[in-house]
Amino acid sequence: MISGCCAGSILNRQAINCLLYTPTGWRLRGSALFQFMGGEYRELRLTSGDVCFLAPEAPHNFMADPDSLVISVMIRKTTFDSVFSFLMKRDSLLTAFFRENLYKKQAMGFLIFSTGTSWQVQRWMQMLLGEARCRDLCSNGNSICITALFFNYLHRHCQKYYTGSGASTAENPELCCLVLLEYIRQNYASVSLAELSRTFHYSPSFLSKMIHRQTGISFGEFVQKQKLEHGETLLKTTGYTLQEICEIIGYDSCAHFSRTFKKRYGLSPSEFRKQRQKTADASSETRILRYR
């Protein structure tokens, strides 16, 4: 933790570093200047509730404003592998960041989430500070549990809080596109090229070309693919009506969804669900006969 007006440079080879910019005191607010020197130079103003994940070996400076505090949470890779590996079974911008930096050794650099005045995040940071002061036999285990809750919360709300990353288009266009595609997967029901342009600060035409180069299909086709795959999952695993499924995956018209679904799968949604149910019933009957 660093309080007051400060500046520093960290080059950490062994740990993921999570920084939260906040002041001292019970109410968490404050600001700091963040400078990233890995690849493209980036300079960002971080305010209260901003969470910055830094990759191992990511060179950076930070300057906290007067009466502000930087809370630094450092996690060894061995601890991450043994405790937080459950995160890697899911797909989000956060897990993509961990995967690329810890296991594929591609330098995404940093990932920023703006949680604002989230009382959950503020409470967890206060609890981490309390455990850091306690330093008894239970404090390390408690800190890991609190951090796991914090990571799970960010995983659930990635698309809501995502602000930016250190993926450089110039140095690593594939990695930058990975972040872009992950964002689309998380927001496929309503995402548009205009929204992507505002979020990633590139023109719609540039983003279209990047997506096509990486996936071999257009932006619209990629979004449609996400919708249909999620629709297929909902037909298999839930009892939602066709109208409810269309609302969830972002189709305004059930007829449009049915036509698109049949074109891809060769069956209408209702036919697909009936066939799936027949297969499940036959499998269940086989198991019953086997156990007799």
ChimeraX attribute file (.defattr): number of C-alpha atoms within 10 A of each C-alpha:
attribute: neighborCount
match mode: 1-to-1
recipient: residues
	/A:1	12
	/A:2	18
	/A:3	17
	/A:4	15
	/A:5	14
	/A:6	16
	/A:7	14
	/A:8	10
	/A:9	14
	/A:10	14
	/A:11	14
	/A:12	15
	/A:13	12
	/A:14	15
	/A:15	20
	/A:16	23
	/A:17	20
	/A:18	19
	/A:19	18
	/A:20	27
	/A:21	29
	/A:22	29
	/A:23	25
	/A:24	16
	/A:25	11
	/A:26	9
	/A:27	12
	/A:28	21
	/A:29	20
	/A:30	21
	/A:31	23
	/A:32	26
	/A:33	16
	/A:34	19
	/A:35	17
	/A:36	20
	/A:37	16
	/A:38	18
	/A:39	17
	/A:40	13
	/A:41	11
	/A:42	13
	/A:43	14
	/A:44	12
	/A:45	13
	/A:46	22
	/A:47	22
	/A:48	22
	/A:49	24
	/A:50	24
	/A:51	26
	/A:52	22
	/A:53	22
	/A:54	29
	/A:55	28
	/A:56	24
	/A:57	18
	/A:58	22
	/A:59	17
	/A:60	20
	/A:61	16
	/A:62	22
	/A:63	21
	/A:64	26
	/A:65	21
	/A:66	14
	/A:67	15
	/A:68	25
	/A:69	27
	/A:70	25
	/A:71	20
	/A:72	16
	/A:73	18
	/A:74	16
	/A:75	17
	/A:76	13
	/A:77	16
	/A:78	11
	/A:79	12
	/A:80	17
	/A:81	13
	/A:82	9
	/A:83	13
	/A:84	18
	/A:85	13
	/A:86	13
	/A:87	20
	/A:88	14
	/A:89	8
	/A:90	12
	/A:91	13
	/A:92	21
	/A:93	24
	/A:94	25
	/A:95	20
	/A:96	19
	/A:97	26
	/A:98	22
	/A:99	16
	/A:100	17
	/A:101	20
	/A:102	19
	/A:103	9
	/A:104	9
	/A:105	12
	/A:106	15
	/A:107	22
	/A:108	26
	/A:109	24
	/A:110	23
	/A:111	22
	/A:112	22
	/A:113	23
	/A:114	20
	/A:115	22
	/A:116	16
	/A:117	14
	/A:118	10
	/A:119	12
	/A:120	13
	/A:121	20
	/A:122	21
	/A:123	16
	/A:124	16
	/A:125	22
	/A:126	16
	/A:127	16
	/A:128	22
	/A:129	15
	/A:130	13
	/A:131	18
	/A:132	15
	/A:133	10
	/A:134	12
	/A:135	10
	/A:136	9
	/A:137	8
	/A:138	10
	/A:139	16
	/A:140	15
	/A:141	11
	/A:142	15
	/A:143	20
	/A:144	17
	/A:145	15
	/A:146	18
	/A:147	19
	/A:148	16
	/A:149	15
	/A:150	16
	/A:151	16
	/A:152	16
	/A:153	13
	/A:154	21
	/A:155	18
	/A:156	12
	/A:157	15
	/A:158	22
	/A:159	19
	/A:160	13
	/A:161	18
	/A:162	20
	/A:163	17
	/A:164	17
	/A:165	21
	/A:166	25
	/A:167	26
	/A:168	19
	/A:169	13
	/A:170	10
	/A:171	12
	/A:172	14
	/A:173	13
	/A:174	17
	/A:175	20
	/A:176	19
	/A:177	20
	/A:178	19
	/A:179	23
	/A:180	19
	/A:181	21
	/A:182	18
	/A:183	19
	/A:184	21
	/A:185	20
	/A:186	18
	/A:187	18
	/A:188	20
	/A:189	19
	/A:190	13
	/A:191	15
	/A:192	15
	/A:193	17
	/A:194	12
	/A:195	12
	/A:196	18
	/A:197	15
	/A:198	11
	/A:199	14
	/A:200	16
	/A:201	11
	/A:202	13
	/A:203	13
	/A:204	17
	/A:205	10
	/A:206	10
	/A:207	20
	/A:208	16
	/A:209	14
	/A:210	21
	/A:211	20
	/A:212	14
	/A:213	13
	/A:214	14
	/A:215	13
	/A:216	12
	/A:217	15
	/A:218	16
	/A:219	20
	/A:220	12
	/A:221	13
	/A:222	18
	/A:223	20
	/A:224	20
	/A:225	17
	/A:226	18
	/A:227	23
	/A:228	19
	/A:229	13
	/A:230	17
	/A:231	20
	/A:232	17
	/A:233	11
	/A:234	19
	/A:235	20
	/A:236	15
	/A:237	10
	/A:238	10
	/A:239	11
	/A:240	13
	/A:241	11
	/A:242	19
	/A:243	14
	/A:244	13
	/A:245	21
	/A:246	22
	/A:247	13
	/A:248	16
	/A:249	21
	/A:250	17
	/A:251	19
	/A:252	11
	/A:253	12
	/A:254	16
	/A:255	14
	/A:256	11
	/A:257	24
	/A:258	16
	/A:259	14
	/A:260	17
	/A:261	22
	/A:262	14
	/A:263	11
	/A:264	11
	/A:265	12
	/A:266	12
	/A:267	16
	/A:268	18
	/A:269	21
	/A:270	13
	/A:271	12
	/A:272	17
	/A:273	19
	/A:274	14
	/A:275	13
	/A:276	14
	/A:277	13
	/A:278	11
	/A:279	12
	/A:280	12
	/A:281	12
	/A:282	11
	/A:283	11
	/A:284	12
	/A:285	11
	/A:286	11
	/A:287	11
	/A:288	10
	/A:289	8
	/A:290	8
	/A:291	6
	/A:292	5
